[in-house]
Amino acid sequence: MKDTISVEVVVVGAGISGALMAYQLAKSGIQVLLLEAGQSIDRAQAVNTFQNAVIKVPESAYMQTEQAMFPRTDQPNQWYVQAGPDVFKSTYLKVLGGTTWHWLGTAIRLIPSDFKTQTLFGRGVDWPITYSDLEPYYTQAEYELGVSGQSAQDQGSARSQSYPMPAVGQSFCDQKFVNALTNTRYHVTATPQARNTVVRDGRPPCCGSGSCIPVCPIQAKYDATVHINKAVAAGATLLTKATAVQLIVDNNQNIEAVRFKRWDNTQGLIKAKQVILACHAIETPRLLLASRSTQQPNGVANRSDQVGRNLMDHPAQLSWALSHEPVYPYRGPLSTSGIENVRDGMFRKDRAAFRIEIGNDGWGWPTGGPISTAQDFALSGLSGDALDQAIADQTSRHIRLASLMEQLPDPENRVSLDPAALDMYGIPRPKLHYRVDEYVQKGLQAAQLTHSEIFNHLQATKVQHKRAFQGAGHIMGTARMGNDEKTSVVDRNLVSHDHKNLMIIGSSVFPTGGTANPTLTIAALSLRASEFLIQKLKKRNALGA
């Protein structure tokens, strides 16, 4: 392969944001190259790898390689350099298709107030766009990904169109929550999901395998390879097993080229008129900071000193209990319902908001059930029929709630580089400074009280609350959008304040995180940015620039 490639647009990162951008550009006739550090995944092999894994965490279906390392939930210090005071617990994948391989599939929107938390609550910062600005792109994203939902149910965000598919059926367990919470302040609704309920876009409907995390065995759940394949079919070039290691800036402050290294450590150069970073909220600032030079002493796109700052997640409060009657968990998608009507209110001046996810996975997340349940009974001395009966009785009554907390942007929560810890390409590993503040801690405490109240309505027993927060896998911030170039990295169109031919897409641009799982917002922002860029490039090409 030649060492220098010239192209109109290069997209660095083939997760959901990069895949959508590449597809939109390619189908508009724009020459685009999609660069991905990881390798393609064989779905059947991933399923088999997960089944055979002794430790079953979200990453256990995917083999780590030295050439494309990513963090593991059970080894928080293996890839991240943790600088404390709290451990950052969320992860991502570095494979073709990105973290959409092991995401849950939840596809909900931010609510309007999430875009103006400073104005309404005196907390965080306002986005440079409003919910109304993004709503048409939310709708487009739902049709691109294929979202199933109940259009008539109020999720807190006004809609201009219905969902493209009917909702995934609420589980037997969900119905127990619905019945128990009728006439209370908690409204259980079907969770919108990027999961087929009918044959659509060449993919089958969900068959209820119960392994959405870490892999859907039949691709009923959307993953970014859907749009990677569409982009390639539309004319995009795909280059995998190639890690971007440096952005080269010319004298006019444009990104002149992207230097990359292949898995065999040979290197190449991509010269492009337009560069788009879609490397996730950890790898994007890592690349920008690693590209520092005499000309760019703070790194690329970092005159504001905001690159890497304001790292956010949705710290989760886990609670679990035993229902007084069987609910039959461990079947179907891992969550099909939630409680969304507690996500907003003036209480956000004082403590974090949260959305409540009702689990179909029993005690799988908090304790490793049902395997851990069987082990506990066996160690207690039970065997034979008595062991079988005890397992059947208890596991049929496992219930679980998770509340996902709003976390405010904090400039001290950040991604930086550790020059003493290098990857195989000589690039420093990400160093994370992370703290869960009092605002979140108050939210976690409120969630425990809420969970106890809900469990009481179900007449549940043996209620337990996880003492430490959990990571939600929702990594946000680190290259935020804003109108003020002194306090943000990109503008409202996701164009770098410092380099006009550089755009950044993905969850790194979120000014705040709200409580919604971020994937649908990532997709909507990418589609909005695609529309802006296509118009810009067509205008430039028409002028012969």
C-alpha positions in Angstrom: 0.0 0.0 0.0 1.4 3.4 -0.9 2.6 5.6 2.0 0.9 8.8 0.9 -2.8 8.9 0.2 -4.6 12.0 -1.1 -8.4 12.3 -0.5 -11.0 15.0 -0.2 -12.2 14.0 3.2 -10.7 11.7 5.8 -12.8 10.4 8.7 -10.7 9.1 11.6 -12.7 6.5 13.5 -15.3 4.0 12.3 -17.8 4.0 15.1 -21.4 5.3 14.8 -20.5 8.9 14.2 -17.8 8.2 11.7 -19.8 5.6 9.9 -22.8 7.9 9.5 -20.7 10.8 8.4 -18.8 8.7 5.8 -22.1 7.3 4.4 -23.7 10.7 4.1 -20.6 12.1 2.3 -20.1 9.1 0.0 -23.7 9.0 -1.2 -23.4 12.7 -1.9 -20.5 12.0 -4.3 -17.8 13.3 -2.0 -14.5 11.4 -1.9 -14.0 10.1 1.6 -11.7 7.7 3.4 -12.7 6.0 6.6 -9.7 5.2 8.8 -10.0 2.7 11.6 -7.5 1.5 14.2 -9.2 -1.8 14.9 -10.0 -4.9 12.9 -13.3 -6.2 11.6 -15.3 -8.5 13.8 -16.6 -12.0 12.9 -20.0 -12.1 14.6 -20.1 -15.8 15.1 -16.6 -15.9 16.5 -17.5 -13.1 18.9 -20.5 -15.0 20.1 -18.4 -18.1 20.6 -15.6 -16.1 22.4 -18.2 -14.7 24.8 -19.8 -18.1 25.5 -16.3 -19.5 26.3 -15.2 -16.6 28.4 -14.7 -17.3 32.1 -15.1 -13.6 33.0 -18.2 -12.2 31.2 -17.9 -8.4 30.9 -18.9 -6.2 28.0 -15.5 -6.6 26.3 -15.2 -10.3 26.7 -16.5 -11.1 23.2 -13.6 -9.2 21.7 -10.0 -10.1 21.7 -7.6 -7.4 22.8 -4.6 -6.8 20.6 -1.5 -4.8 21.3 -2.1 -2.9 18.0 -5.5 -1.6 19.0 -5.8 -1.7 22.8 -9.0 -0.8 24.6 -10.0 -0.8 28.3 -11.8 -3.7 30.0 -14.4 -3.3 32.7 -12.7 -5.9 35.0 -9.3 -4.3 34.5 -9.7 -0.5 34.9 -5.9 0.1 35.2 -4.8 -2.0 32.3 -5.2 0.6 29.5 -6.2 3.7 31.4 -3.7 5.4 33.7 -6.0 6.2 36.6 -5.0 9.4 38.5 -8.0 9.4 40.8 -9.4 10.4 43.2 -12.2 8.1 41.8 -11.7 5.3 39.4 -13.2 5.9 35.9 -15.2 2.8 35.2 -16.5 3.1 31.6 -15.0 1.6 28.6 -15.1 1.5 24.8 -14.0 -0.8 22.0 -11.4 -0.2 19.3 -12.8 -2.4 16.5 -14.5 -1.8 13.2 -17.9 -0.5 14.2 -16.7 0.8 17.6 -18.6 0.5 20.8 -21.9 -0.1 19.1 -20.9 -3.8 19.1 -21.5 -4.0 22.8 -23.9 -1.2 23.5 -27.3 -2.0 25.0 -29.3 -0.5 22.1 -31.2 2.1 24.1 -32.0 5.0 21.8 -33.6 7.9 23.8 -33.4 11.6 23.3 -32.2 14.3 25.6 -35.0 16.4 26.9 -35.2 20.2 26.0 -34.0 21.4 29.4 -30.8 19.3 29.0 -29.6 21.9 26.4 -29.9 24.9 28.8 -29.0 23.7 32.3 -27.1 26.9 33.2 -30.0 29.1 32.3 -32.6 27.0 34.0 -30.7 25.5 37.0 -27.5 27.5 37.3 -25.5 24.3 36.6 -23.2 23.3 33.9 -23.2 25.2 30.6 -25.8 25.8 27.9 -25.4 24.1 24.6 -24.9 26.4 21.5 -28.0 24.7 20.0 -31.4 23.9 21.3 -33.6 20.7 21.3 -35.6 22.3 18.5 -32.4 22.6 16.4 -31.6 19.0 16.8 -35.1 17.5 16.7 -35.3 16.9 12.9 -31.9 15.1 13.1 -33.2 13.0 16.0 -35.9 11.8 13.7 -33.5 11.2 10.9 -31.2 9.2 13.3 -34.2 7.0 14.4 -34.8 6.1 10.8 -31.2 5.5 9.9 -30.6 3.3 12.9 -34.0 1.7 12.9 -35.5 2.6 16.3 -38.5 0.7 17.8 -40.7 2.6 20.1 -44.2 3.7 21.2 -44.7 7.0 19.6 -47.7 8.0 21.7 -45.8 7.6 25.0 -44.4 10.7 26.5 -40.6 10.4 27.0 -40.2 14.1 27.8 -39.2 15.2 24.3 -41.7 16.4 21.7 -41.6 14.4 18.4 -42.4 15.5 14.9 -42.7 12.0 13.5 -43.4 8.5 14.8 -40.8 5.8 15.3 -40.1 3.7 12.2 -41.0 0.4 14.0 -43.3 -0.7 16.7 -41.8 -1.0 20.2 -40.0 -4.1 21.5 -42.6 -5.9 23.6 -42.4 -5.1 27.3 -41.3 -8.2 29.3 -43.3 -10.1 31.9 -41.0 -8.5 34.5 -41.9 -5.0 33.1 -45.6 -5.8 33.5 -45.1 -6.5 37.1 -43.5 -3.1 37.5 -46.4 -1.5 35.5 -49.0 -3.1 37.7 -47.3 -2.3 40.9 -46.6 1.4 40.0 -50.0 2.2 38.6 -51.4 5.3 40.4 -48.0 6.2 41.7 -45.7 9.0 40.6 -43.6 6.6 38.6 -44.6 6.0 35.0 -43.2 2.9 33.3 -42.8 3.3 29.6 -41.4 1.1 26.8 -37.8 2.1 26.1 -37.0 3.1 22.5 -34.3 0.9 21.1 -32.2 0.6 17.9 -33.4 -3.0 17.6 -35.6 -4.5 14.8 -39.0 -5.7 15.7 -39.7 -6.5 12.0 -37.4 -7.4 9.1 -35.9 -4.1 8.1 -32.9 -2.9 6.3 -31.8 -6.5 5.5 -31.7 -7.4 9.2 -34.0 -9.7 11.2 -36.2 -8.9 14.1 -35.0 -9.5 17.7 -35.1 -13.1 18.8 -34.6 -12.4 22.5 -31.1 -13.8 22.9 -30.4 -11.8 26.0 -26.8 -11.0 25.0 -27.2 -7.5 23.7 -24.2 -6.7 25.9 -21.8 -7.8 24.6 -23.0 -9.0 21.2 -26.2 -9.5 19.3 -25.8 -12.8 17.5 -28.1 -12.0 14.6 -27.6 -8.2 14.2 -31.2 -7.4 15.1 -29.6 -4.7 17.3 -28.0 -1.9 15.2 -24.2 -1.6 15.1 -22.1 0.8 13.0 -21.0 -1.8 10.5 -24.5 -1.2 8.9 -23.4 2.2 7.8 -19.8 1.3 7.2 -21.0 -1.2 4.6 -23.4 1.4 3.1 -20.6 3.9 2.9 -18.3 1.5 1.1 -21.1 0.5 -1.3 -21.6 4.3 -2.0 -17.9 4.7 -2.9 -16.1 5.4 0.4 -12.6 3.8 1.0 -12.1 1.9 4.2 -8.7 1.4 5.7 -8.6 -0.8 8.9 -5.8 -1.8 11.2 -4.4 1.7 10.8 -4.0 4.0 13.9 -3.9 7.8 13.5 -0.9 9.0 15.5 -0.5 12.6 14.5 -2.3 15.5 13.0 0.0 17.8 11.0 -0.8 21.5 10.9 0.4 23.8 8.1 1.3 27.4 8.3 -2.2 28.5 7.6 -3.5 26.6 10.7 -5.2 24.0 8.5 -4.8 20.2 9.1 -2.5 19.3 6.3 -2.3 15.6 6.9 -3.0 12.7 9.2 0.0 10.4 9.9 -0.9 6.8 10.7 0.8 3.6 11.6 -0.3 0.1 10.5 -0.4 -3.0 12.7 3.0 -4.0 11.4 4.3 -0.5 12.5 4.9 0.8 9.0 3.4 4.2 8.5 1.7 6.4 6.0 0.3 9.8 5.4 -3.2 10.9 4.4 -3.5 14.3 2.9 -7.0 15.7 2.9 -8.8 18.9 2.4 -11.1 18.1 5.3 -10.3 16.1 8.4 -13.0 14.7 10.7 -12.2 13.2 14.1 -14.7 10.5 15.2 -12.4 8.7 17.7 -14.6 8.6 20.8 -14.3 10.9 23.9 -11.1 9.3 25.1 -9.2 8.7 21.8 -10.1 12.1 20.3 -8.4 14.2 23.0 -5.6 11.7 23.1 -4.8 12.2 19.4 -5.2 16.0 19.6 -2.8 16.2 22.6 -0.4 13.7 21.1 -0.1 16.0 18.0 1.6 18.8 20.0 4.5 20.4 18.3 6.6 23.6 18.5 3.9 25.3 16.5 1.1 23.7 18.6 2.6 23.4 22.1 -0.7 22.6 23.8 -1.7 20.1 21.1 -4.0 20.6 18.1 -7.3 22.5 18.5 -6.3 23.4 22.0 -5.7 27.2 22.3 -8.6 27.2 24.7 -7.0 24.5 26.9 -10.3 22.6 26.9 -9.2 19.5 25.0 -9.5 16.6 27.3 -11.4 18.5 30.0 -14.9 18.0 31.2 -14.9 14.2 31.1 -18.4 12.9 32.0 -20.2 9.6 32.3 -23.6 8.7 33.8 -22.5 7.2 37.1 -25.1 4.5 37.9 -26.8 3.5 41.1 -27.5 -0.3 41.0 -30.1 -1.8 43.3 -31.5 -5.3 43.3 -34.1 -7.4 45.3 -36.3 -10.4 45.3 -39.8 -10.0 44.0 -42.5 -11.7 46.1 -43.6 -13.7 43.0 -41.8 -14.9 39.9 -41.0 -12.3 37.2 -38.9 -14.7 35.1 -35.8 -12.6 34.2 -32.8 -13.5 32.1 -34.8 -13.5 28.9 -35.0 -11.1 26.0 -33.2 -7.7 25.6 -31.5 -6.7 28.8 -33.9 -3.8 29.3 -37.2 -3.1 27.6 -38.7 -0.5 29.9 -37.8 2.5 32.0 -39.1 5.3 34.1 -38.4 8.6 32.3 -40.6 11.1 34.1 -38.1 11.6 36.9 -35.5 13.1 34.6 -36.4 16.8 35.1 -37.3 19.3 37.7 -36.0 22.3 39.7 -34.3 19.8 42.0 -31.5 19.9 39.4 -30.3 23.0 41.1 -29.3 20.9 44.0 -28.7 17.3 42.9 -28.3 15.2 39.8 -31.3 14.1 37.7 -31.5 10.4 36.7 -33.4 8.1 34.5 -34.4 4.6 35.8 -33.7 1.5 33.7 -35.7 -1.6 34.6 -33.5 -4.7 34.0 -34.5 -8.0 32.4 -31.1 -9.4 33.3 -32.0 -10.2 36.9 -28.9 -9.9 39.1 -26.5 -10.3 36.2 -25.1 -6.7 36.4 -24.8 -6.3 40.2 -23.8 -9.8 41.3 -23.1 -11.9 38.2 -26.3 -13.9 38.6 -27.6 -16.5 37.9 -24.2 -18.2 38.0 -23.2 -16.5 41.2 -26.6 -17.5 42.7 -26.0 -21.2 41.9 -22.5 -20.9 43.4 -23.7 -19.4 46.6 -26.3 -22.1 47.1 -23.8 -24.9 46.4 -21.3 -23.4 48.8 -24.0 -23.3 51.5 -24.2 -27.1 51.2 -27.3 -27.6 49.0 -27.1 -30.3 46.3 -29.3 -32.4 44.1 -33.0 -31.6 43.9 -32.8 -29.1 46.8 -30.2 -27.1 44.9 -32.2 -27.2 41.7 -35.3 -26.0 43.5 -33.5 -23.2 45.4 -31.9 -21.9 42.2 -35.2 -22.0 40.2 -37.1 -20.3 43.0 -34.7 -17.4 43.6 -33.6 -16.7 40.1 -37.2 -16.5 38.9 -37.6 -13.6 41.4 -34.5 -11.5 40.7 -35.3 -7.9 39.9 -32.9 -5.0 39.2 -33.0 -1.2 38.8 -30.3 1.1 37.6 -30.5 4.9 37.8 -28.1 6.7 35.4 -27.0 10.1 36.9 -26.5 13.4 35.2 -22.9 14.5 35.7 -21.9 18.1 35.4 -18.9 19.2 33.4 -15.8 19.7 35.6 -12.6 21.0 34.0 -10.6 18.9 36.5 -12.2 15.7 35.2 -10.0 15.2 32.2 -8.1 13.1 29.8 -4.4 13.9 29.5 -1.3 11.9 28.5 1.1 9.8 30.5 4.5 10.1 28.8 5.8 7.2 30.9 3.2 4.8 29.6 3.4 4.3 25.8 1.5 2.1 23.4 3.3 0.1 20.7 3.3 3.1 18.4 5.0 5.3 21.0 1.9 7.3 21.8 1.2 8.0 25.5 -1.7 6.1 27.0 -4.7 8.1 28.3 -4.3 9.4 31.8 -7.6 10.0 33.5 -8.3 12.3 36.4 -11.8 11.7 37.6 -14.0 12.6 40.6 -17.7 12.1 41.3 -18.8 15.3 43.1 -21.4 16.1 45.7 -24.0 16.9 43.0 -23.8 13.3 41.7 -23.5 11.8 45.2 -26.8 13.5 46.2 -28.3 12.0 43.1 -27.1 8.6 44.0 -28.6 8.9 47.4 -31.9 10.0 46.0 -31.9 7.1 43.6 -31.4 4.6 46.5 -34.5 6.1 48.2 -36.4 5.9 45.0 -35.4 2.3 44.3 -36.4 1.3 47.8 -39.8 3.0 47.3 -40.4 1.2 44.0 -39.3 -2.2 45.4 -41.7 -1.6 48.3 -44.6 -1.2 45.8 -43.6 -4.6 44.4 -43.5 -6.1 47.9 -39.9 -7.1 47.3 -37.5 -8.4 49.9 -33.8 -8.6 50.4 -33.3 -5.1 48.9 -29.7 -4.3 48.3 -27.9 -1.1 47.0 -24.5 -1.1 45.4 -22.4 1.0 47.7 -20.1 2.3 44.9 -21.3 4.0 41.7 -21.0 2.0 38.5 -19.8 3.1 35.1 -22.6 3.4 32.4 -20.2 3.2 29.4 -21.4 6.7 28.4 -18.1 8.6 27.9 -18.8 12.2 27.1 -17.2 15.6 27.0 -13.4 16.3 26.4 -13.8 18.4 23.2 -17.0 20.3 23.8 -19.0 22.5 21.5 -19.7 26.2 22.3 -20.0 29.7 20.9 -17.0 31.0 22.9 -13.7 29.9 21.4 -12.1 30.5 24.8 -14.2 27.9 26.6 -14.9 25.3 23.9 -13.1 23.3 21.2 -15.6 23.3 18.4 -18.5 25.6 17.3 -22.2 24.8 16.9 -21.4 23.1 13.6 -18.7 21.0 15.2 -15.9 22.9 13.4 -12.7 23.5 15.3 -12.3 27.1 16.5 -8.6 26.8 15.7 -8.5 24.9 12.4 -11.3 25.5 9.9 -10.8 22.3 8.0 -11.1 20.2 11.2 -14.4 18.9 12.5 -14.9 16.7 15.6 -17.9 14.5 16.0 -19.1 12.0 18.6 -19.9 12.3 22.3 -16.7 14.3 23.0 -18.5 17.4 21.8 -21.3 17.2 24.4 -21.2 20.3 26.7 -23.4 18.4 29.3 -24.6 14.9 29.4 -28.2 15.0 30.7 -29.5 11.5 31.6 -30.2 10.0 28.2 -28.0 7.2 26.9 -25.9 9.2 24.4 -25.9 7.2 21.2 -29.0 8.6 19.5 -27.7 12.2 20.3 -24.3 11.2 18.8 -26.1 10.0 15.7 -28.3 13.2 15.4 -25.3 15.5 15.8 -23.3 13.6 13.2 -26.2 13.8 10.7 -26.5 17.5 11.4 -22.7 18.0 10.9 -22.9 15.9 7.7 -25.5 18.2 6.2 -23.4 21.3 7.1 -20.2 19.8 5.6 -21.8 18.6 2.4 -23.2 22.1 1.7 -19.8 23.6 2.5 -17.9 21.2 0.2 -20.3 21.5 -2.6 -20.2 25.3 -2.4 -16.4 25.2 -2.3 -16.2 22.7 -5.2 -18.6 24.9 -7.3 -16.3 27.8 -6.8 -13.3 25.7 -7.7 -11.6 26.3 -4.4 
